[in-house]
């Protein structure tokens, strides 16, 4: 296996993230400012961090909604987008495809197109990182709301909106209900992803593949319960956006050692490694890779292969993929631990 990397190597390594929720990546200082702005029910930054401890996946969703109450104006989205981009750039993350969830904020009278404009203004304020956007249609609001959101997003897709997806309460809102919405999304030229096989089982992944015809699967953790599905994912090289630490923190997987990421990788499933909601789980992309080495036996060479795989499964233009992969290979950290 060779020498085990020092922790700072994972920080210095250039990285790509494909499954990150903007609203779940707000740095604590920025979220604390919003809480104070709206007279929130948290007394200190320490108490804020303690909010992000979960009994189960349902409690995580409850906490997600609690946090969202502090995003009420378009300027709030510009503010958090700039803070998130600055934080990610400081971690040597060069490219991100970030979910954002407009339907969660429509009760404040906010529109998806103007939320997108505000987010782009914030992202553009930070150099050194490229962020493409993925609009989460949020399955809990149903396909009709999804179509309305999609229409508004289509008006501003030139602002770097690469795709659409569905997150939210997976068990109560199966993929099949959104078939028409995803058909329209493809017609508009969007790429597609769906959270599947996280809170629900293999049937959710099959639904995303067969009904939604997605380009990528978000999580896919419970696909392991169906051996035929694993064969399909590997054989058809369906990209899977895995989020190991997230799955442990929400109770989807009992422990990090029991997470299926190594088994998927060995089986030949096309994977990327991601943080999901890093400030809600207290993780970073460097820590994700470090845990793969420490707890799952990955080698530095395999880590670099995962990074290059994330570039390959991204939705950036092909010429940009080749350019970025070449830049990564020339990075000083890349040549370490060969």
N, C-alpha and C positions, 0 to 999 in steps of 0.2 A: 504493500500500500504506500510506502514511502513516508516522509515526514508529514506530520499533521500540521496544517496551517496555523499560524498565530492568529488570534482573533482580529487583529487590525487588517489582515489580508482581505477578509470579507468586506470590510469597509472600503478599502482602496480599490477593490475589483470593480470595474465598470459594470453597470447592471441595467436591466430592463424589467419593468413591472407591467403586467397585463390585467391584473384583477385587483384593483384598488378603488374603494369608494371615497370620493372626495369628502363627503360629509363624515366619514369615519376616520379621516386622516388629519383632522383639524388639530394643530399643535395646542397643547394645554393652555399656553399663554393667550393664544388667540381665542379659544373657546371661553376662557375665563373673562376676557374683555366683553364678549357677547353676553355672558351671563350677568355681568354687572350692568351692562347697557339695558337689559330687560328685567332687572331686579329678580334674578333667579333665586331658587331656594337652595343655594349651596353657599356655605360660609367660608370656605378656603379652597386653595388649589389642592391640598391634600385630600379634602373631602370629595373634590371633583374626581380625583384619580380613583378613589374608593368606589365611586359610582360604577366604574367599569369592571366590576366583578360579577359573574353571572352564575345563576343556579342551573340554567339550561338554555336551550336555544330560544324558547319563548320569552325568557327574561331578557335575553340579549335584544330581541326585537322591541320589547317594552322600553329598554334603555335607549335604543336607537331613536324611538319616537320622542322620548323625553328630551334628548339632546336637540332634536330638530326644532323644538319650540323656540330656540334662540336664533333661528334664521328666519327673519320676517320681512326683510327689505332687500331690494336688489343689491344695495351697497354691501350688505352682509356677505353676499356670495362673492363679490369682487374681493372683499377683505379676506375671506377664508381661502380663496383660490390662490391669492398671492402668498399667503402664509404657508399653504401646503406645498406649492411649487418651490419656495425657498427652502423648506425643510427637506424635500426630496433631493433637490440639487446638492445640498450639503452632504448627502449620503452617497454621492457619485452615482446616482441613478440618472441615466442619460435620456431615457425615453419611457413614457408611461401612457397606458390607455386607461383613463380614469372614468369610472361610472359617476354619474350624478343623477339625482332622483327628483325631477320636477313635480310629479304628482303629489309628493309628500308636502308640498308647500302651496298648493292651489287654494287651500282654505284661507290663506293669508291674502288672496287676491293676486297672487303672483303668476305670471304666464311663463310657459316653458321657453319661449323664444327669448324673452328678455332676461330670464335667469341665465340662459346660455351666453348672451351678450356680456352680462356682468362677469361671469366666470372667465370668459376669454380675456376680458380687460385685465383681470387679476393675474392670470397665467402669463400674459404677455409682458408683465412688468418684471419678470425674472428671466435672466439669461442662463445659459448652460444646461437647460433641460427642455425637451420637447414633450408636450402633453396633448395627446389626442383625446377626445371626449367620446363617451359611450352613454347614451341616454337610457337610464333604467326606467322602463314603463311601469314598474311596481305592480306586480300581479294582483295585489290585494284590492286594487281599485277596479279590476275587471277589464275586459277587452274593449268596451266602449270608451272608457277613459283612456285606455292605451292608444286607440286610434286617434283621439283628439290630441293627445300629447305628441304622437308621431307626426301629425299634420303640422303642428307648431315647430317641432324640431326640424322638419324638412325645410321650413322657411329660412333656417339659419345654418344649414349643414356646411356651408362654406366657411364657417368659423371653426373648422377642425373637428366636426362631429363625424367620427369614423363609423359608428355603429349604434345599435340599440340592443337592449337586453331586458330580462325580467328577473328581478330579485323579489324579496319579500317572503310571505308565508307560503312556502312551497307545498305543504301538505294540503291546504285548503283550496289551492288554485292551480290545478294541474296544467301542464303546457298546452294540452289539446285545445283549451278554450281560446288560445291566442293565435291559432293557425292563420286566420284571416289577417290579423295585424302584422304578423311576420311576413306573410306573402306581400303585403303592401310595402313593408320596409325594404324588402329585396328589390321591389319594383322601383323604389325611390333611390336605390343604389347604396343602401346601408349594408354593412356587414352585421352579423347577428351572433349573439351569445345568449345562453340561458343558465341561470342558477339551477342545477339539477343534481340529485343524488347527494344533497347535503342534509336537509331536514327530512326528506322523503327518500324512498328506496330506488332500486333500479328502474322501476316502471316510469319514474320521472325522467330519467335519462333517455330511455327509449322514446318517450313522448317528445322530448326536445329534438331528438334525431329524426323521428318519423314524421311528426306533425309540423314542427317548426323548421326543420331542415337547417339547423344552426351551423355556423362555421366553427364554433367552439363551445365546449361545455365548461360551465363554471362550477368548480369543486369536484363533482363526480365521485366523491368519497365512498358512497355506498354502492357504487357500481360493482364493487367486489362481491356483493351478495348474489350476483348472477354471472356465472362463468362464461356463458354464451355472450353476454354483453362485453365482458373484458376482451374476448376474442374479436368481437366486432370493432371495438375501439382501437385495438392494436392493428388489426388487419386493414381497416380503412383509414388508419392514421388520423383519427379524430383528435384534434388538439384539446387537451384538458388543462384548465387553469386551476392548479392545486394550491391550497392554502392551509398547510399543516397546522401551524400554531393556532390559527383561527378555529380549526375543527376541534382541537383539544380544549380551547378556552370556552367554547359554546357547548361542550359535552357531546358533540357528534361522534368523537372518538375518545375512548377511555383514557388513553395516555399517548404521549408522543411515540414511545417505542412500538405501540400497536397500530400506528398510522400506516395505511397501505402504500405510501408513496414509494418506498423501495420496491415493494412487490410489483407495483405498476411499472416502474422504470425497468425492472428486470424482464418484465413481460413484453417490453417493447412499446408501451403506450407513450404517445407523444405528449410530454409534460412541460409546463412552465411552473415556476415556484413564485408565490405571491404572498402579500401580507393581508389582503382583504380590507380590514379596518384597523390600521396599525396603532392609532392613538386610543382606540377602544380595547385593543388587546395587549397593548404595551410591547409590541414587537417591531422589528425592522426587517428589511429584506436581507441585510447582512446577517442578522440573527437567524433568519430562516435557513440560510445556507450553512451557517455554523452548526445548527441543530442537525442538519442532514449528515454532516460529517461526524458529529459527536454521538448522536443517538441512532443513526440509521446506516452508518458505515460507508457513506459516500466518500469518494476520493476527490482530491482537487481537480483531477482531469474530468471527472464526471460533473463536478460543479460547473466547470467551464463549458462543458457540453450542454448543460441545462441552460446556461446563459445564452449561448448561441442558438439553442432551440427556441428560446423565448423571442429572439429577434426573428427567427424564421416564421414562427406562428403569429407574429404581430400583423397588424393591418396596414403597416406603412408600405409605400411603393417598393417594388422589387429592387430598384436601383439604390434606394435608401437602405434597404436591408444589407445589401452587399457592402455599401460604404461603411455602415456602422460595424458590421462584423470585422471588416478589415481594420478599422480604427481600434476596436477592442483588442484584437490580436497584437497590435503594436503597443498597447499600453504597458508600462513597466511592470505593473502587478500581474499581468497576464503571463509573463515569462517565468514567474516564480512557481515553485512546486510543480514542475513539469513531470 
